[in-house]
């Protein structure tokens, strides 16, 4: 039986990086592998390592700057703990935030390290997401007042995701992007919680909007209603009412009336909400 490309790649990778018992099993199942000279296997090992190291540096540029001095040994340890499971290099990066979060320096110097890497991976994920359909419906800016929300349902842009951290990751990333910022200035920063909505704009750039937990709840509700199976349509107003009942009066004053309309217009302008669709009641 002829193996598939994925099976062949998996076997060849195991032959180069796997434990001796796994290598013996692969050679027994694929006799031609036994004839491969050692330099070929060593070259393959080097190519995989070099490509994964470059991929991780590309996806995690700010994490790389913090860990640059130990990068080769870190990549080697990461490959050993999390060998690639597919032929796309992006998949080799998925476990990296969890890996760096457990590094000793994350406890002694950079407690935000795992969140920083997760933020960078999320940006890479949004950038590689396929294009969605064109925004349908009516622009909210055409609605004269909050009363017009009664018959319009929100449509969330699917190329976006919430992100929360105890540290202001965008501010730390901005500091890391400045090569003149000494790394000592980033050691054990003060807690500065942020809640963000990351999204991809129409020219393939990652952007973020700082939101309150209540606004994040509103966006999460939009996601749930947009992706739910067919049923009763939910309007902006009904979503707001649901959140008001959940959060309580004290937390929703800034989400009422014209302030809420202004917020929705901002979400539309930034491409986080696409627009609205009239609901036939």
Phi, psi and omega in degrees: 000128182281126181289154174287168179300317181297319179295319180297315180297319179298315181295319182293321177296318179298321179298326183274325189238347186285168177293160184306319182294324177290321177298317179297321179294321180293316181296321179296322180279339182226080184309324180301333180297331183296335182275355181292128179291153182304318179302327179294315179295318180296321178295320178296317178302314181296318181296316179297313181301312183297319181291318178294318179299317179294320180296315179296321178295325180288317182284327185240063185296324182282322174298320179300318182297323180290327188248013188306320185298328183250016189302311182302316181290326178293317179296319178298316179294322179294317179298322180292321181279330183224073179297144180304142180251001179209173183275347177278128184296332179303323182294337179289347184264350191298322182272000187295319178302318178295325180294311183289334179297335182265001179291148179304323182292339177291335179269325186266331186233312190237078182294346179270003191301314180297318179293322179299313179295321178296321178297316180293321179294322179297319176300315179297323179294318179293323181292331182264001180291144179291154178297143177266176180293162179296146180300122177267173168089188186262140179290135181297332182296344178278347180283134186286332185200179180297334181296335180290348180287348186297335184237023180233131181259140181282150175235117183275141172288119185290345180268071181191162183196148178282151179213130179230146179207153173284351181239150179282084186298317178302321179293319178294321178296321178296321177294319181291332179288342177269110184296343181276350180286119178290143181295334178299332182289348183256000183287127176046064179290163177291151175297135180209077187300141176224147170238124185236156165242109178274141180209165176251128181277184188283357176242029174059049171238142176276132179229168176217153175235125175286130183228160173280161177304328179293317178295321176300320177297321177298314180295320178297322177294322176299318178300313182298317182289325181292322185266356182290160176292168184303140180181198181294132179291145180250131181268168174304315183297317181292325175296317179298319179297319179299317180292323180297318180294325182284316187276333182096157186300321187297335185260358187246005184299324181281357182255014187256154170050229188292332177296321178293319178299319178297319178299315181295322177297321178295318178297324177291314182300325182273359177078016179278315167256138183282325186161216181210153180241127178301138179252128178274111183269000000 
